[in-house]
Amino acid sequence: MADTPVRKICKGCRSETVTRDAWAEWDVERQEWVLGSLFDYAFCHNCASRTQIEDVAV
Ligand SMILES: [Zn+2]
């Protein structure tokens, strides 16, 4: 875990509307979907294309 809180932003347009690809796995005990595997694929919804995510201090 990072000590300093960060924002995840698009390297292209600097917006925060970025998401990562992941698998959600069903948890029977909690009766909800929980985050399973997280993949490297990052998408910026502002650029509407694949991007790279950059960490910046909050
Ligand atoms: Zn972008």
PDB file of the backbone (N, CA, C, O) and the ligand in Angstrom, with CONECT records:
HET     ZN  A 101       1
ATOM      1  N   MET A   1       0.835  -1.197   0.000  1.00  0.00           N
ATOM      2  CA  MET A   1       0.000   0.000   0.000  1.00  0.00           C
ATOM      3  C   MET A   1       0.873   1.252   0.000  1.00  0.00           C
ATOM      4  O   MET A   1       1.886   1.320   0.697  1.00  0.00           O
ATOM      5  N   ALA A   2       0.467   2.229  -0.785  1.00  0.00           N
ATOM      6  CA  ALA A   2       1.221   3.482  -0.859  1.00  0.00           C
ATOM      7  C   ALA A   2       0.967   4.319   0.393  1.00  0.00           C
ATOM      8  O   ALA A   2      -0.144   4.349   0.922  1.00  0.00           O
ATOM      9  N   ASP A   3       1.995   4.984   0.848  1.00  0.00           N
ATOM     10  CA  ASP A   3       1.864   5.855   2.013  1.00  0.00           C
ATOM     11  C   ASP A   3       1.129   7.138   1.655  1.00  0.00           C
ATOM     12  O   ASP A   3       0.317   7.644   2.429  1.00  0.00           O
ATOM     13  N   THR A   4       1.426   7.650   0.479  1.00  0.00           N
ATOM     14  CA  THR A   4       0.818   8.902   0.040  1.00  0.00           C
ATOM     15  C   THR A   4      -0.361   8.607  -0.876  1.00  0.00           C
ATOM     16  O   THR A   4      -0.221   7.839  -1.828  1.00  0.00           O
ATOM     17  N   PRO A   5      -1.527   9.207  -0.605  1.00  0.00           N
ATOM     18  CA  PRO A   5      -2.660   9.012  -1.511  1.00  0.00           C
ATOM     19  C   PRO A   5      -2.349   9.574  -2.888  1.00  0.00           C
ATOM     20  O   PRO A   5      -1.732  10.631  -3.021  1.00  0.00           O
ATOM     21  N   VAL A   6      -2.784   8.853  -3.904  1.00  0.00           N
ATOM     22  CA  VAL A   6      -2.514   9.311  -5.269  1.00  0.00           C
ATOM     23  C   VAL A   6      -3.797   9.345  -6.087  1.00  0.00           C
ATOM     24  O   VAL A   6      -4.781   8.678  -5.768  1.00  0.00           O
ATOM     25  N   ARG A   7      -3.756  10.135  -7.143  1.00  0.00           N
ATOM     26  CA  ARG A   7      -4.764  10.091  -8.186  1.00  0.00           C
ATOM     27  C   ARG A   7      -4.203   9.269  -9.327  1.00  0.00           C
ATOM     28  O   ARG A   7      -2.996   9.276  -9.567  1.00  0.00           O
ATOM     29  N   LYS A   8      -5.080   8.553 -10.038  1.00  0.00           N
ATOM     30  CA  LYS A   8      -4.683   7.830 -11.237  1.00  0.00           C
ATOM     31  C   LYS A   8      -5.196   8.625 -12.423  1.00  0.00           C
ATOM     32  O   LYS A   8      -6.404   8.794 -12.588  1.00  0.00           O
ATOM     33  N   ILE A   9      -4.290   9.107 -13.240  1.00  0.00           N
ATOM     34  CA  ILE A   9      -4.712   9.940 -14.371  1.00  0.00           C
ATOM     35  C   ILE A   9      -4.169   9.397 -15.688  1.00  0.00           C
ATOM     36  O   ILE A   9      -3.202   8.635 -15.717  1.00  0.00           O
ATOM     37  N   CYS A  10      -4.818   9.810 -16.779  1.00  0.00           N
ATOM     38  CA  CYS A  10      -4.400   9.453 -18.135  1.00  0.00           C
ATOM     39  C   CYS A  10      -3.137  10.231 -18.493  1.00  0.00           C
ATOM     40  O   CYS A  10      -3.068  11.445 -18.296  1.00  0.00           O
ATOM     41  N   LYS A  11      -2.143   9.523 -19.019  1.00  0.00           N
ATOM     42  CA  LYS A  11      -0.904  10.193 -19.409  1.00  0.00           C
ATOM     43  C   LYS A  11      -1.119  11.128 -20.591  1.00  0.00           C
ATOM     44  O   LYS A  11      -0.368  12.086 -20.773  1.00  0.00           O
ATOM     45  N   GLY A  12      -2.146  10.851 -21.395  1.00  0.00           N
ATOM     46  CA  GLY A  12      -2.403  11.678 -22.567  1.00  0.00           C
ATOM     47  C   GLY A  12      -3.099  12.971 -22.222  1.00  0.00           C
ATOM     48  O   GLY A  12      -2.566  14.048 -22.489  1.00  0.00           O
ATOM     49  N   CYS A  13      -4.309  12.888 -21.619  1.00  0.00           N
ATOM     50  CA  CYS A  13      -5.132  14.081 -21.415  1.00  0.00           C
ATOM     51  C   CYS A  13      -5.202  14.526 -19.957  1.00  0.00           C
ATOM     52  O   CYS A  13      -5.827  15.544 -19.659  1.00  0.00           O
ATOM     53  N   ARG A  14      -4.577  13.789 -19.045  1.00  0.00           N
ATOM     54  CA  ARG A  14      -4.516  14.117 -17.605  1.00  0.00           C
ATOM     55  C   ARG A  14      -5.861  13.992 -16.892  1.00  0.00           C
ATOM     56  O   ARG A  14      -5.983  14.443 -15.753  1.00  0.00           O
ATOM     57  N   SER A  15      -6.862  13.403 -17.514  1.00  0.00           N
ATOM     58  CA  SER A  15      -8.150  13.272 -16.839  1.00  0.00           C
ATOM     59  C   SER A  15      -8.142  12.037 -15.932  1.00  0.00           C
ATOM     60  O   SER A  15      -7.292  11.156 -16.059  1.00  0.00           O
ATOM     61  N   GLU A  16      -9.110  12.001 -15.016  1.00  0.00           N
ATOM     62  CA  GLU A  16      -9.194  10.877 -14.075  1.00  0.00           C
ATOM     63  C   GLU A  16     -10.188   9.820 -14.528  1.00  0.00           C
ATOM     64  O   GLU A  16     -10.477   8.883 -13.783  1.00  0.00           O
ATOM     65  N   THR A  17     -10.713   9.957 -15.736  1.00  0.00           N
ATOM     66  CA  THR A  17     -11.716   9.003 -16.211  1.00  0.00           C
ATOM     67  C   THR A  17     -11.023   7.786 -16.826  1.00  0.00           C
ATOM     68  O   THR A  17     -11.235   7.448 -17.991  1.00  0.00           O
ATOM     69  N   VAL A  18     -10.193   7.142 -16.010  1.00  0.00           N
ATOM     70  CA  VAL A  18      -9.461   5.964 -16.469  1.00  0.00           C
ATOM     71  C   VAL A  18      -9.931   4.727 -15.714  1.00  0.00           C
ATOM     72  O   VAL A  18     -10.273   4.789 -14.533  1.00  0.00           O
ATOM     73  N   THR A  19      -9.938   3.611 -16.418  1.00  0.00           N
ATOM     74  CA  THR A  19     -10.323   2.348 -15.796  1.00  0.00           C
ATOM     75  C   THR A  19      -9.332   1.263 -16.195  1.00  0.00           C
ATOM     76  O   THR A  19      -8.589   1.404 -17.166  1.00  0.00           O
ATOM     77  N   ARG A  20      -9.336   0.182 -15.427  1.00  0.00           N
ATOM     78  CA  ARG A  20      -8.494  -0.969 -15.725  1.00  0.00           C
ATOM     79  C   ARG A  20      -9.376  -2.181 -15.978  1.00  0.00           C
ATOM     80  O   ARG A  20     -10.485  -2.285 -15.455  1.00  0.00           O
ATOM     81  N   ASP A  21      -8.864  -3.083 -16.782  1.00  0.00           N
ATOM     82  CA  ASP A  21      -9.550  -4.347 -16.995  1.00  0.00           C
ATOM     83  C   ASP A  21      -9.334  -5.253 -15.788  1.00  0.00           C
ATOM     84  O   ASP A  21      -8.236  -5.327 -15.235  1.00  0.00           O
ATOM     85  N   ALA A  22     -10.400  -5.937 -15.394  1.00  0.00           N
ATOM     86  CA  ALA A  22     -10.278  -6.860 -14.262  1.00  0.00           C
ATOM     87  C   ALA A  22     -11.345  -7.930 -14.363  1.00  0.00           C
ATOM     88  O   ALA A  22     -12.313  -7.794 -15.111  1.00  0.00           O
ATOM     89  N   TRP A  23     -11.155  -8.997 -13.599  1.00  0.00           N
ATOM     90  CA  TRP A  23     -12.188 -10.008 -13.458  1.00  0.00           C
ATOM     91  C   TRP A  23     -12.818  -9.867 -12.085  1.00  0.00           C
ATOM     92  O   TRP A  23     -12.126  -9.704 -11.080  1.00  0.00           O
ATOM     93  N   ALA A  24     -14.134  -9.933 -12.058  1.00  0.00           N
ATOM     94  CA  ALA A  24     -14.846  -9.972 -10.794  1.00  0.00           C
ATOM     95  C   ALA A  24     -15.229 -11.429 -10.516  1.00  0.00           C
ATOM     96  O   ALA A  24     -15.703 -12.141 -11.402  1.00  0.00           O
ATOM     97  N   GLU A  25     -15.017 -11.851  -9.285  1.00  0.00           N
ATOM     98  CA  GLU A  25     -15.340 -13.223  -8.915  1.00  0.00           C
ATOM     99  C   GLU A  25     -16.473 -13.210  -7.893  1.00  0.00           C
ATOM    100  O   GLU A  25     -16.499 -12.370  -6.994  1.00  0.00           O
ATOM    101  N   TRP A  26     -17.418 -14.160  -8.041  1.00  0.00           N
ATOM    102  CA  TRP A  26     -18.566 -14.214  -7.148  1.00  0.00           C
ATOM    103  C   TRP A  26     -18.158 -14.758  -5.783  1.00  0.00           C
ATOM    104  O   TRP A  26     -17.580 -15.841  -5.687  1.00  0.00           O
ATOM    105  N   ASP A  27     -18.461 -14.004  -4.728  1.00  0.00           N
ATOM    106  CA  ASP A  27     -18.178 -14.428  -3.362  1.00  0.00           C
ATOM    107  C   ASP A  27     -19.481 -14.907  -2.726  1.00  0.00           C
ATOM    108  O   ASP A  27     -20.386 -14.108  -2.483  1.00  0.00           O
ATOM    109  N   VAL A  28     -19.577 -16.219  -2.456  1.00  0.00           N
ATOM    110  CA  VAL A  28     -20.821 -16.813  -1.946  1.00  0.00           C
ATOM    111  C   VAL A  28     -21.166 -16.270  -0.554  1.00  0.00           C
ATOM    112  O   VAL A  28     -22.330 -15.989  -0.269  1.00  0.00           O
ATOM    113  N   GLU A  29     -20.163 -16.124   0.304  1.00  0.00           N
ATOM    114  CA  GLU A  29     -20.411 -15.660   1.663  1.00  0.00           C
ATOM    115  C   GLU A  29     -20.906 -14.212   1.690  1.00  0.00           C
ATOM    116  O   GLU A  29     -21.835 -13.880   2.426  1.00  0.00           O
ATOM    117  N   ARG A  30     -20.281 -13.362   0.889  1.00  0.00           N
ATOM    118  CA  ARG A  30     -20.659 -11.950   0.875  1.00  0.00           C
ATOM    119  C   ARG A  30     -21.828 -11.675  -0.054  1.00  0.00           C
ATOM    120  O   ARG A  30     -22.442 -10.610   0.013  1.00  0.00           O
ATOM    121  N   GLN A  31     -22.139 -12.638  -0.925  1.00  0.00           N
ATOM    122  CA  GLN A  31     -23.207 -12.465  -1.912  1.00  0.00           C
ATOM    123  C   GLN A  31     -23.010 -11.210  -2.757  1.00  0.00           C
ATOM    124  O   GLN A  31     -23.936 -10.434  -2.994  1.00  0.00           O
ATOM    125  N   GLU A  32     -21.754 -11.043  -3.206  1.00  0.00           N
ATOM    126  CA  GLU A  32     -21.475  -9.945  -4.118  1.00  0.00           C
ATOM    127  C   GLU A  32     -20.239 -10.264  -4.948  1.00  0.00           C
ATOM    128  O   GLU A  32     -19.460 -11.161  -4.624  1.00  0.00           O
ATOM    129  N   TRP A  33     -20.082  -9.496  -6.039  1.00  0.00           N
ATOM    130  CA  TRP A  33     -18.919  -9.656  -6.893  1.00  0.00           C
ATOM    131  C   TRP A  33     -17.750  -8.944  -6.243  1.00  0.00           C
ATOM    132  O   TRP A  33     -17.873  -7.795  -5.819  1.00  0.00           O
ATOM    133  N   VAL A  34     -16.612  -9.626  -6.164  1.00  0.00           N
ATOM    134  CA  VAL A  34     -15.416  -9.006  -5.611  1.00  0.00           C
ATOM    135  C   VAL A  34     -14.328  -8.991  -6.672  1.00  0.00           C
ATOM    136  O   VAL A  34     -14.286  -9.849  -7.554  1.00  0.00           O
ATOM    137  N   LEU A  35     -13.454  -8.008  -6.572  1.00  0.00           N
ATOM    138  CA  LEU A  35     -12.382  -7.855  -7.554  1.00  0.00           C
ATOM    139  C   LEU A  35     -11.424  -9.044  -7.469  1.00  0.00           C
ATOM    140  O   LEU A  35     -10.875  -9.351  -6.410  1.00  0.00           O
ATOM    141  N   GLY A  36     -11.241  -9.697  -8.604  1.00  0.00           N
ATOM    142  CA  GLY A  36     -10.305 -10.815  -8.658  1.00  0.00           C
ATOM    143  C   GLY A  36      -9.006 -10.371  -9.288  1.00  0.00           C
ATOM    144  O   GLY A  36      -8.241  -9.617  -8.685  1.00  0.00           O
ATOM    145  N   SER A  37      -8.753 -10.834 -10.497  1.00  0.00           N
ATOM    146  CA  SER A  37      -7.509 -10.469 -11.175  1.00  0.00           C
ATOM    147  C   SER A  37      -7.617  -9.084 -11.791  1.00  0.00           C
ATOM    148  O   SER A  37      -8.648  -8.721 -12.357  1.00  0.00           O
ATOM    149  N   LEU A  38      -6.539  -8.314 -11.675  1.00  0.00           N
ATOM    150  CA  LEU A  38      -6.466  -6.984 -12.274  1.00  0.00           C
ATOM    151  C   LEU A  38      -5.431  -7.033 -13.390  1.00  0.00           C
ATOM    152  O   LEU A  38      -4.305  -7.485 -13.181  1.00  0.00           O
ATOM    153  N   PHE A  39      -5.816  -6.567 -14.580  1.00  0.00           N
ATOM    154  CA  PHE A  39      -4.912  -6.650 -15.726  1.00  0.00           C
ATOM    155  C   PHE A  39      -4.272  -5.313 -16.037  1.00  0.00           C
ATOM    156  O   PHE A  39      -4.694  -4.271 -15.535  1.00  0.00           O
ATOM    157  N   ASP A  40      -3.235  -5.359 -16.882  1.00  0.00           N
ATOM    158  CA  ASP A  40      -2.482  -4.152 -17.206  1.00  0.00           C
ATOM    159  C   ASP A  40      -3.223  -3.217 -18.159  1.00  0.00           C
ATOM    160  O   ASP A  40      -2.898  -2.034 -18.255  1.00  0.00           O
ATOM    161  N   TYR A  41      -4.216  -3.755 -18.861  1.00  0.00           N
ATOM    162  CA  TYR A  41      -4.924  -2.939 -19.846  1.00  0.00           C
ATOM    163  C   TYR A  41      -5.612  -1.748 -19.181  1.00  0.00           C
ATOM    164  O   TYR A  41      -6.439  -1.924 -18.286  1.00  0.00           O
ATOM    165  N   ALA A  42      -5.271  -0.545 -19.620  1.00  0.00           N
ATOM    166  CA  ALA A  42      -5.869   0.676 -19.081  1.00  0.00           C
ATOM    167  C   ALA A  42      -6.569   1.425 -20.207  1.00  0.00           C
ATOM    168  O   ALA A  42      -6.076   1.484 -21.333  1.00  0.00           O
ATOM    169  N   PHE A  43      -7.727   1.997 -19.883  1.00  0.00           N
ATOM    170  CA  PHE A  43      -8.543   2.692 -20.870  1.00  0.00           C
ATOM    171  C   PHE A  43      -8.931   4.060 -20.349  1.00  0.00           C
ATOM    172  O   PHE A  43      -9.349   4.198 -19.199  1.00  0.00           O
ATOM    173  N   CYS A  44      -8.791   5.084 -21.202  1.00  0.00           N
ATOM    174  CA  CYS A  44      -9.230   6.429 -20.834  1.00  0.00           C
ATOM    175  C   CYS A  44     -10.554   6.711 -21.528  1.00  0.00           C
ATOM    176  O   CYS A  44     -10.651   6.615 -22.751  1.00  0.00           O
ATOM    177  N   HIS A  45     -11.580   7.061 -20.743  1.00  0.00           N
ATOM    178  CA  HIS A  45     -12.903   7.309 -21.307  1.00  0.00           C
ATOM    179  C   HIS A  45     -13.010   8.695 -21.922  1.00  0.00           C
ATOM    180  O   HIS A  45     -13.940   8.972 -22.679  1.00  0.00           O
ATOM    181  N   ASN A  46     -12.078   9.552 -21.605  1.00  0.00           N
ATOM    182  CA  ASN A  46     -12.032  10.866 -22.238  1.00  0.00           C
ATOM    183  C   ASN A  46     -11.383  10.774 -23.618  1.00  0.00           C
ATOM    184  O   ASN A  46     -11.897  11.336 -24.585  1.00  0.00           O
ATOM    185  N   CYS A  47     -10.256  10.066 -23.711  1.00  0.00           N
ATOM    186  CA  CYS A  47      -9.595   9.843 -25.005  1.00  0.00           C
ATOM    187  C   CYS A  47     -10.328   8.781 -25.818  1.00  0.00           C
ATOM    188  O   CYS A  47     -10.138   8.687 -27.031  1.00  0.00           O
ATOM    189  N   ALA A  48     -11.168   7.976 -25.154  1.00  0.00           N
ATOM    190  CA  ALA A  48     -11.852   6.850 -25.791  1.00  0.00           C
ATOM    191  C   ALA A  48     -10.860   5.903 -26.457  1.00  0.00           C
ATOM    192  O   ALA A  48     -11.101   5.403 -27.556  1.00  0.00           O
ATOM    193  N   SER A  49      -9.749   5.667 -25.780  1.00  0.00           N
ATOM    194  CA  SER A  49      -8.767   4.727 -26.311  1.00  0.00           C
ATOM    195  C   SER A  49      -7.892   4.187 -25.178  1.00  0.00           C
ATOM    196  O   SER A  49      -7.964   4.632 -24.033  1.00  0.00           O
ATOM    197  N   ARG A  50      -7.067   3.210 -25.550  1.00  0.00           N
ATOM    198  CA  ARG A  50      -6.151   2.647 -24.586  1.00  0.00           C
ATOM    199  C   ARG A  50      -5.154   3.717 -24.151  1.00  0.00           C
ATOM    200  O   ARG A  50      -4.777   4.575 -24.947  1.00  0.00           O
ATOM    201  N   THR A  51      -4.734   3.668 -22.910  1.00  0.00           N
ATOM    202  CA  THR A  51      -3.822   4.680 -22.413  1.00  0.00           C
ATOM    203  C   THR A  51      -2.859   4.087 -21.403  1.00  0.00           C
ATOM    204  O   THR A  51      -2.912   2.896 -21.096  1.00  0.00           O
ATOM    205  N   GLN A  52      -1.985   4.929 -20.894  1.00  0.00           N
ATOM    206  CA  GLN A  52      -1.141   4.557 -19.767  1.00  0.00           C
ATOM    207  C   GLN A  52      -1.548   5.436 -18.590  1.00  0.00           C
ATOM    208  O   GLN A  52      -1.837   6.622 -18.750  1.00  0.00           O
ATOM    209  N   ILE A  53      -1.565   4.834 -17.413  1.00  0.00           N
ATOM    210  CA  ILE A  53      -2.000   5.554 -16.221  1.00  0.00           C
ATOM    211  C   ILE A  53      -0.798   6.036 -15.455  1.00  0.00           C
ATOM    212  O   ILE A  53       0.197   5.328 -15.300  1.00  0.00           O
ATOM    213  N   GLU A  54      -0.914   7.266 -14.975  1.00  0.00           N
ATOM    214  CA  GLU A  54       0.163   7.883 -14.215  1.00  0.00           C
ATOM    215  C   GLU A  54      -0.348   8.194 -12.812  1.00  0.00           C
ATOM    216  O   GLU A  54      -1.494   8.604 -12.634  1.00  0.00           O
ATOM    217  N   ASP A  55       0.520   7.992 -11.818  1.00  0.00           N
ATOM    218  CA  ASP A  55       0.178   8.325 -10.434  1.00  0.00           C
ATOM    219  C   ASP A  55       0.621   9.747 -10.127  1.00  0.00           C
ATOM    220  O   ASP A  55       1.768  10.114 -10.384  1.00  0.00           O
ATOM    221  N   VAL A  56      -0.280  10.544  -9.581  1.00  0.00           N
ATOM    222  CA  VAL A  56       0.112  11.870  -9.100  1.00  0.00           C
ATOM    223  C   VAL A  56      -0.379  12.048  -7.669  1.00  0.00           C
ATOM    224  O   VAL A  56      -1.446  11.546  -7.315  1.00  0.00           O
ATOM    225  N   ALA A  57       0.368  12.738  -6.863  1.00  0.00           N
ATOM    226  CA  ALA A  57      -0.014  12.970  -5.472  1.00  0.00           C
ATOM    227  C   ALA A  57      -1.310  13.753  -5.416  1.00  0.00           C
ATOM    228  O   ALA A  57      -1.553  14.629  -6.247  1.00  0.00           O
ATOM    229  N   VAL A  58      -2.150  13.433  -4.427  1.00  0.00           N
ATOM    230  CA  VAL A  58      -3.427  14.126  -4.269  1.00  0.00           C
ATOM    231  C   VAL A  58      -3.195  15.521  -3.732  1.00  0.00           C
ATOM    232  O   VAL A  58      -4.149  16.271  -3.528  1.00  0.00           O
TER     233      VAL A  58
HETATM  234 ZN    ZN A 101      -7.090  10.504 -21.743  1.00  0.00          ZN2+
END
